[in-house]
Amino acid sequence: MATEAKGFSASRAIKGILWLQLGLALLLIGGDFARVLPSLVFPTSAPPASEPIRPGDQTRRYAPRDLPERRPGLPFAFPDSMPTRLAFEADGTTLRLTGQIAEGDGGRFAEHLAGLSTPPQRIALFSPGGSVRDALQIGRAIREAGLPTLMEDGAFCFSACPYILAAGTERDVHRGAQVGVHQHYFGENTILPAFVAVEDIQRGQGEVMAYLDEMGVSPLLMRPALQTPPDEIYILLPEELSETELATRLTPETA
């Protein structure tokens, strides 16, 4: 009789645990749905990135179909043919990093750089962004190699890409390029609601701020980034690029 009672209690305990797990799963799914529902019902009203910016009007939609068209002479048209992970292409003494920054690209870049028989003299960027952690890894490899970074006329460097730009020993940005920042997920599981992921988010923000300081760029760059949701992009004015030292040189010298 005692054995049957113990078996019955164990069965009830197992069922209780299963119901608890189911409840937690529903809570997580519900929380995540509540987080994304506003953006689904009320999408951003910001104009596309192809529209010119002016002081006080610098927030644009951040979606592949809304990104600016490339200028003649730059590789790839977006979004049709831009790589879904970084492509490394030598162009004389310039090494071009083009495409989205995917997980694992930090290691790929380090291996590619180490395997070059002739080291590049500069790194040119053209990317809509991607993995923050890989961008930081790429940036540290660029700084260790003592290379300058470059933004050409018509190129854009959004989301995590500016952290690669920040790594250059010199950072030359053409006034016809676009550099934009916004909030990041920092690689945490986006299925989890914000109250579960907040520790990872704060840790990631602290890591980025420390990285910017390490690279000689003002952590104040994070201010517009933290104020801009992931479905929008804040495009920096030339004076903001200079003030934060994300650009050490703007070309042409006079606007």
SVG drawing of the C-alpha trace seen along z (x, -y; Angstrom):
<svg xmlns="http://www.w3.org/2000/svg" viewBox="-2 -73 56 75">
<polyline fill="none" stroke="black" stroke-width="0.4" points="0.0,0.0 2.8,-2.3 4.5,-1.5 1.4,-2.4 1.1,-5.7 4.8,-6.5 4.2,-5.7 1.1,-7.9 3.0,-10.8 5.9,-10.5 3.4,-10.4 1.7,-13.6 5.1,-15.3 6.2,-14.4 2.9,-15.7 3.3,-18.9 6.8,-19.5 5.5,-18.9 2.6,-21.4 5.1,-23.9 7.4,-23.6 4.4,-24.0 3.3,-27.1 6.8,-28.6 7.0,-27.9 3.7,-29.6 4.8,-32.5 8.0,-32.9 6.2,-32.7 3.5,-35.1 6.1,-37.6 8.0,-37.4 4.8,-37.9 3.9,-40.9 7.3,-42.3 7.1,-42.1 3.3,-42.7 3.6,-46.5 6.2,-46.5 3.9,-44.2 0.8,-46.3 2.5,-49.7 5.6,-49.4 8.1,-52.3 6.9,-55.3 10.5,-56.4 11.4,-57.1 13.8,-54.7 17.6,-55.2 17.7,-56.3 16.1,-59.6 18.7,-62.4 19.2,-63.2 19.5,-66.6 20.1,-67.7 17.3,-66.4 15.9,-64.2 18.4,-61.3 16.3,-58.2 15.5,-55.9 13.9,-52.5 16.3,-49.6 15.2,-46.9 17.0,-45.4 14.5,-46.9 14.9,-50.4 18.7,-50.5 20.4,-53.0 21.5,-52.0 25.2,-51.7 27.2,-54.2 28.9,-53.2 32.3,-51.7 31.4,-50.0 31.1,-46.2 27.6,-44.6 24.1,-46.0 22.0,-45.7 20.1,-43.6 20.1,-41.4 23.8,-40.4 25.4,-41.5 26.8,-38.5 24.9,-37.1 28.3,-36.9 31.4,-39.0 33.3,-38.7 37.0,-39.5 38.2,-40.9 41.7,-42.4 41.7,-45.5 45.3,-46.5 46.5,-47.5 42.9,-47.7 41.1,-44.8 37.3,-45.2 34.9,-43.8 31.5,-43.6 28.2,-42.0 26.5,-41.0 28.5,-40.2 27.5,-36.6 28.4,-34.5 31.9,-33.0 33.1,-35.9 35.4,-37.1 37.4,-33.9 37.2,-33.8 38.6,-37.3 41.5,-36.5 42.4,-33.4 42.2,-35.3 44.3,-38.2 47.0,-35.9 47.1,-33.9 47.7,-36.9 51.2,-36.9 51.1,-40.7 49.3,-42.5 46.8,-45.1 47.4,-48.8 43.8,-49.6 40.3,-48.1 37.3,-49.4 33.9,-48.7 30.5,-48.2 28.1,-46.4 24.5,-46.5 25.8,-45.0 25.1,-41.8 26.8,-40.0 28.1,-42.5 30.5,-40.0 32.1,-39.1 32.4,-42.8 34.3,-43.4 36.6,-40.4 37.2,-41.7 37.9,-45.2 40.5,-43.9 42.3,-42.0 42.4,-45.2 43.8,-47.2 46.4,-44.6 47.5,-44.6 47.8,-48.5 45.5,-49.1 43.4,-52.1 39.7,-51.8 38.0,-53.5 34.4,-54.4 34.1,-55.3 31.6,-57.5 28.2,-55.8 29.1,-53.0 27.1,-52.4 28.2,-51.0 25.2,-50.2 24.4,-48.4 27.5,-46.5 29.7,-47.7 30.7,-51.0 32.5,-49.0 34.8,-47.6 35.2,-51.2 36.2,-52.3 39.2,-49.9 41.2,-51.7 44.4,-53.4 43.0,-56.1 39.3,-56.3 38.7,-58.0 35.0,-58.5 33.8,-60.1 31.0,-62.6 29.0,-60.7 29.1,-57.5 26.5,-56.7 27.3,-55.4 24.4,-54.4 23.8,-52.9 20.9,-51.4 20.1,-49.0 21.5,-45.4 20.5,-42.0 24.2,-41.1 23.6,-37.5 21.2,-36.5 18.3,-34.1 15.6,-36.4 12.9,-33.9 13.3,-35.0 11.4,-38.1 13.3,-41.2 13.2,-40.6 15.2,-37.3 17.6,-38.8 18.3,-42.1 21.5,-40.8 23.0,-39.8 22.0,-43.1 23.6,-45.1 26.7,-43.0 26.9,-43.5 26.4,-47.2 29.2,-47.4 31.5,-45.4 30.8,-47.7 31.5,-50.8 34.8,-49.4 35.7,-48.5 35.0,-52.0 37.1,-53.5 39.9,-51.0 39.8,-52.2 39.8,-55.9 36.2,-56.5 33.9,-58.3 31.4,-56.0 28.9,-58.8 28.4,-57.0 26.1,-54.7 23.7,-57.4 21.9,-57.5 22.4,-53.8 20.5,-53.1 17.7,-55.5 17.1,-53.9 15.1,-50.6 16.4,-47.7 14.0,-48.3 15.4,-51.8 18.8,-53.2 20.2,-56.6 22.5,-58.0 25.3,-60.1 26.0,-63.6 29.6,-64.4 30.0,-66.6 28.9,-63.7 31.4,-61.4 34.1,-63.9 32.9,-64.7 32.8,-61.1 36.1,-60.5 34.5,-57.6 36.0,-59.5 39.5,-60.9 39.2,-62.4 36.3,-63.4 36.7,-63.6 36.5,-65.7 38.1,-68.1 35.4,-70.7 31.7,-69.9"/>
</svg>
